Amino acid sequence: MKRSAWLKAVWILAATALLASCSATRALTQGDAAEHARFNAYAGKPISEFMWVTPRHARSAIWSNQLIAWANINTVYLITVAQPCPDLMTSPRIGISSTLGWVRTHTSYVYSMGHPCRIQTIQPVDYLRMQRDERVQDRSKSKQTG
């Protein structure tokens, strides 16, 4: 195969792969932006690690490089990973690595569709305060409309 034909084939394959990855990527919606802003507003100062006792607890992506991980019903962490983290928003299953139950910045990973994404920051979320503030907002909205 001539060099020019080989290069042309490589370019076609690369373009096809790029188009396929773009079509699989879900566009961020206003709802995603609201969820992102809501959790970031209640995120505390970054910490270096947290205990991930039961890795079966929920986790969900809220942005192309951020996810929420529930360590238990009221203990929530905002995790930011290095970009790019392919398919984080569309992955049906997201995994988090830990060492003896500890999830650490710079050494632990989030796995999205098999792609490892290094954890850059971990921030505790004041989830109880967030829920309390949302209940107060809901009550004030219902008083205004009622």
Secondary structure, 3 states (H helix, E strand, C coil): CCHHHHHHHHHHHHHHHHHHHHHHCCCCCHHHHHHHHHHHHCECCCECEEECCCCCCCEEEEECCEEEEECCCCCEEEEEECCCCCCCCCCCCEEECCECCEEECCCCEEEECCEEEEEEEEEEECHHHHHHHHHHHHHHHHHHHC
